[in-house]
Structure formats: C-alpha cells, structure tokens
C-alpha cells in the first residue's frame, strides 16, 4: 500500500472521529401566539388573514414543523436540530384558538397550547373541555402548563420575600398540575412562564419538573438556550413580513453575560456578552426594553459590551444582543430577562 493511500486513510478516519460541529441552520424557531382574529384585543391578537398566510408560507417553503415533544426528543438525544425547523405554540387557551386549529388542521401542523388552568372550561372566552377533546382527536396538539392563576412572576419576585415567593411557586405548581390532570387525565410535561417572566429561583424550581421551559425572550433555539426562547407574533409584531424575518434569525452562541438574569439592585448596569466563535460575527448592537437598539458597543476578543452603562427604565427589562453571521449574512440574536430591585422598596433581594 502506497504512502499516499495510507495518509488518505488516516485522514478519513480522523475526520470521521472528530465531533460534529453544528451548522448555522441547526436551530428551531419557536413562535408564540395568543389570540386569533379578536379585534377586541389588538395587542395580543393576530389577524386570521395573516395567520393563514404564515402557515401557508411554512407549507410551501417546506419548513419542518414539529411538536414540542419532537423538539425535546431531538435535543435530549444530542442530535442537531434539522434545518428549517419550526415549533408553533399558543399561550393561555383562549377560545379563539379554535380558529387557528382549523388552519393548523388544514396544513397538518402539530402545535402546543399552554393552558391557563384556572380559566379553562370555566371562564368566558376560554377553551371548553369539549373543544380540548376535539383538538386532541386530531392528534396534532400537545397541551402544556401555563400555571394556575397566570401569575406575573416578575412582579411577584420583586414584591415578595423569598420564602413567600417560593410558597407561591409551590402553590401554583400544585394547583395547576392537579387541575391539568383533572381536565386531561395526565400531567403536563412542558411549561411556558406567564408573561415570559422568570428568575433564578423559578428556573431552578421548575427545571426538574418539566422537560422544557419556555420564555418570551426573542431568539432561535439551538438546543442550548435555557429557557427556550420564543418569537412573539402579537399585535404590531404579527405582520407577515416580520414573521418571515424571524424565521431567518439564528441563535447567537452566548456563553456568559452581564448582568445576570433575574434580580439586580444596580441601575445603571454594565452590559456585556461573551460569545462563542466570535470570529464568525460582526456588526453587533445591544437592546434594552424601553431604550431600543444601541450601537455604542465595542468588541474585544470574544466579548461584546456597551461602552457606557445602561440605565434601566422598566422594572422588567429584556436585554438582548444582535450580531450578523459572516458565514450566512443572517442576524443572530440572544435575549434574557432582568428585574430591577430598587433598594428599600422590597424585601426580595436574594437571587
């Protein structure tokens, strides 16, 4: 055997044994909807013409629309998420979900409804048990938990002592799980935080009780982000053009950021992001709720940071970063939630 052939064989075996590197398109875009065709609530509703157009776009452009169960199976197995993967989620369980169901059934798209359990089969405008059973018969729906009283956990965390906050989490978990099982006959495996609010305590509390936790932070899901980010399709964000743009946003591989998630008693704050493989990204900007996108950033090595400190203008601030991927030309984003604890205003200081 010639030296050249031996060299080629060694190279082939070496390449085979190297760990696979996820490509930029190995991610899922998880969308979150609330109401459908409900003109009474324009800030949380999507027009039916837009929803129909969006679902048709997914179908005609061969997107891989999967259930949250399938998403969990993929990421828990360690396999890369297939290109063009989409997950459709609906929060609260309003009765207008049935309008969306007709279209989802038409395209045979699996979807998930996170149930505000105290309201289901009780309050006007919410799903009845009969409607839930009708969706179940299609084999397309997965039901998840959205807690019992739909609490604003960000607000609660800021205004309750830690021990009372933990009691609230335990009560919500117990009551919602009990009600969920009474309605559906089984216990939930997935949880979406009401209002997308979370902190270190709630993440730790629910992490081992559910297979996946879902936020309302913008961004795509590579399998590493925690909790799972979702693109909101509501009100002014429900247009078809924005929907398509969100499909093309990649996950940005942030390995560390400042400030940390949850409570902070500092304002203003320093903002920085440590990025994996920083050579792949450029033209970065940083976002904060109530402030918008900021371009006064600097990139040194694998760290992108604001040159000046950020003044938080909301008690609940989503901070994000957007860079452009040099390989694909696409936007890549990462967001997280910060809760501003004003000294002297609340006993809830400790994360």
Secondary structure, 3 states (H helix, E strand, C coil): CCHHHHHHHHHHHHHHHCCCCCCCCCCEEEEEECEECCHHHCCCEECHHHHHHHHHHHHHCCCEEECHHHHHHHHHHCCCCCCCEEEEEEEECECCHHHHHHHHHHHCCCEEEEECCCCCCCCCCECCHHHHHHHHHCCCEEEEECCCCCCCHHHHHHHCCHHHHHHHHHHHHHHHHHHHHHHHCCCCCEEECHHHCCCHHHHHHHHCCCCEEECCCCCCECCCCCCECCEECCHHHCCHHHHHHHHCCEECCEEEEECCCEEECCCCECCEEEECCHHHEEEEEEEECCCEEECCEEEECCEEEECCCECCCCCEEEEEEEEEECCCCCEEEEEEEEEECCCCCCCCCCC
